[in-house]
Amino acid sequence: MDIVNLTPHDIVIVDNFTHDVIKTYPSKGNARISVLYMEKENINGVPIVDEVLGSVYGLPEKEEEHYYIVSNIVKAQLPDREDLLAPVDFVRDMQGKIIGCKGFRR
């Protein structure tokens, strides 16, 4: 099985208990969703908008023996694509920065 990371940053899988690095998937692209913001009102000069999600781009067609790591929002936009993996159970350092995740959801 080939797993390709289509997020803009490396994905690090860490051990559930020790947080040691198990595997790193380097970024190989950036599957994204187009977004349109429509202003609904303005409060004290600050626009209040609705977010409208558009189509996904930067994602190859489904291929046998291939999985693609994408963001959770891309995965949610394409629930029927069983070849998409999204990071879950993020692990953070003492400053709150994400240092990895414990796995993927399909």
C-alpha positions in Angstrom: 0.0 0.0 0.0 1.2 3.5 -0.9 0.3 6.4 1.4 0.8 9.9 0.0 0.6 13.0 2.2 -1.4 15.7 0.5 -1.3 18.2 3.3 1.0 21.2 3.3 3.2 19.8 6.1 4.8 16.6 7.2 2.6 14.2 9.1 4.2 12.5 12.1 2.8 9.4 13.6 3.7 9.0 17.3 3.4 6.1 19.7 0.3 6.2 21.8 2.2 6.1 25.2 5.8 7.2 24.7 5.1 9.7 21.9 8.2 8.3 20.1 8.0 8.9 16.3 6.8 5.8 14.5 6.7 7.2 10.9 6.9 10.5 9.1 5.0 11.1 5.9 6.6 14.1 4.0 4.3 16.5 2.3 3.9 15.7 -1.4 1.2 18.2 -2.4 -1.8 20.1 -1.0 -5.4 18.9 -1.5 -7.6 21.8 -0.5 -11.2 23.1 -0.7 -12.1 26.4 -2.3 -13.9 28.6 0.2 -16.2 31.6 -0.5 -17.0 34.1 2.3 -20.3 35.9 2.0 -20.8 38.9 4.3 -24.1 38.7 6.2 -23.7 41.7 8.5 -21.3 44.1 9.9 -20.8 44.7 13.6 -18.8 47.8 14.6 -16.9 47.7 11.3 -16.2 44.0 11.5 -17.6 41.8 8.7 -19.6 38.8 9.9 -19.6 36.2 7.2 -21.0 32.8 6.2 -18.5 30.3 4.9 -19.4 28.4 1.8 -17.3 25.4 0.9 -16.7 24.7 -2.7 -14.9 21.9 -4.6 -11.8 20.0 -3.6 -8.7 20.5 -5.8 -5.2 19.1 -5.8 -6.5 15.5 -5.2 -5.8 12.7 -7.7 -8.5 10.3 -8.7 -8.8 7.1 -6.7 -6.2 4.5 -7.5 -5.9 0.9 -6.5 -3.3 0.3 -3.6 -3.1 4.1 -2.9 -4.2 6.1 0.1 -4.0 9.9 0.5 -3.5 11.8 3.7 -5.7 14.9 3.6 -7.0 17.4 6.1 -10.1 16.6 8.2 -12.1 19.2 6.3 -11.2 17.7 2.9 -12.1 14.2 4.2 -15.4 15.5 5.5 -16.2 17.0 2.1 -15.7 13.6 0.3 -17.1 11.0 2.7 -17.4 8.3 0.0 -13.7 8.4 -0.9 -12.5 5.4 1.2 -8.9 6.1 0.0 -8.7 9.2 2.0 -7.0 9.3 5.5 -7.2 12.1 8.0 -5.0 12.6 11.0 -6.7 11.9 14.4 -5.7 12.1 18.1 -3.2 14.9 17.9 -0.3 15.0 20.4 0.9 18.4 21.6 4.1 19.6 23.3 4.2 21.6 26.5 3.6 24.8 24.5 0.5 23.4 22.8 2.2 22.9 19.4 1.1 19.8 17.6 4.0 17.4 17.3 2.2 14.5 15.7 -0.9 12.3 15.7 -1.6 8.7 16.8 -3.2 7.5 13.6 -5.7 8.1 10.8 -9.4 7.8 10.3 -10.8 6.5 7.1 
